[in-house]
């Protein structure tokens, strides 16, 4: 008696995921060791370029091992300078991929990630804004102050205003930190919507083949804006794109 097609597809995805994580884990260790050795001898722009070479590899490796592809619309909206990038958060894929879209991007993340062996050690070299999520007031102050400094240096700042990974179809109100940072620094907001969770589900090991949709908005100016209204505008744009992805699938 043959197995059901759905069972076979799941088993195939599981085997491909094992292959993916084998290469993924090995590459993280090797590249992190390499970066820790060379980082003291190169400036930040060069260091960032070398670090993000691994991100590019990981995206390609996910395509080869798991059949995860992507399509991007709105590339013409990418700015030449720094901006505040606001994206929905469904998995680890977007944290890897988005770093490849911008010349230099600093990520807002929970500080516990910096303690992960190899991965966290190399992550420190990207100058992330590492916050204590148990202290929201201090975290917001840190985001605004350090984020403004990073933007002043020509970097972009990536914020996931949902605060955590969210299942596809689940709506969570955006926090205002990204908008407050943009207003403080006089920077534009760039929204990024994606449906990575359908191929790379958060908090699950199995990856599934498919095409991830990514959409990039035109810049949202912060000059004269109010944080709550700017946050609502960014959330509405992202949720509208997610609805379009869902209806097209």
Beta strands, then each sheet from edge to edge (+ up, - down):
strand 1: 68-73
strand 2: 84-87
strand 3: 105-110
strand 4: 129-131
strand 5: 156-159
strand 6: 189-194
strand 7: 210-216
sheet 1: 1+ 7+ 6- 2- 5- 3- 4-
end
